[in-house]
Amino acid sequence: MPDAPGPNVPFPPMEAELVRELPAGDWRYEPKWDGFRGIFENDNGELALWSRNGRPLLRYFPELRPLGDLLPPGSALDGEIVIARDGKLDFDAMQMRLHPAESRIRKLSGEIPAMFVAFDMLLWKGKAVWEQPIEKRRAELERVADGFSLSPVSDDFDTGTEWLDTLLPAGFDGVVAKRLGLPYLPGSRDGVVKVKPHKTADAVVIGLRFKAGGRSTIATLLLGLYGDDGSLGYVGSCAVGAKLQAEVKEKLLPLLDEANDRRFSEPNRWGTGELEEVAVKPELVVEIRYDKLEKHRFRHGTRFLRWRPDKDPDQCTWREVRPPVGADELSVDALLGA
């Protein structure tokens, strides 16, 4: 089993910049699938499926291995690994696959099989398709990738808007827009944006707050985001309900960093300053829902959505909650006529 993507595979995959609205004009739209990003390739002479972080995923999704018969030597596709149940994407079922026991994986792959949805072609029979504009890459993908599930695309802005308004109940995570005319830019966010129908962010768990009376109950997760200088700053908290207690304790108590005397919040009228806070090693990522950011804090409490085992902590930056203002959007200075 290779330990890294093949030498001709452009890696890491392109990412999408979070923006407030879908752009119009020379853009192509596609649904934002809610699964694990995957690069499916055999450039090293052996079939492999890589996460966005360069982690091998094929052992967790053995039912995808037959797709390798459809992939000529020296080929690579970019796409998303997803599980659909009752017509809806099921991210929780995806997370269950990241299990150390092969017997468990084999059982789940038979009961709830995943599928690979391709949306870009990087290599084909040794040809560097990724250097071509997106229009040509997509045309080639549709021409030769028989047997693969392909993500729908549209150059029509109204279709992109309709997807954004209607696909949420089916478990989709928004809409991605890709600028026409650009080659594949590994590791870049240039020319690819995403819009979500509600505000979510991925944040690093950097501490715990216990309820009064000892450490028997965890009150909140303390969350952080990385700045451009690499520093990890506190951004807010997320309540831990009764149903999450056991799972949170299992994941986070082994990561307690008792030697770290960092504190994350100041006392307030709710008295949280009197509750015990303990730092944890910044190794786990959660996705949360929030309503508003005020200065450097979530204005209100956030809602836990899920763990993100497919994302590295250092990928959680302030861009998650502060999409850059577009050139055609009003800034405060422009609004005030400065």
Summary of the structure (lengths in Angstrom):
residues: 338
radius of gyration: 21.5
end to end distance: 59.4
largest distance: 65.2
contacts: 980
relative contact order: 0.15
helix: 25%
strand: 30%
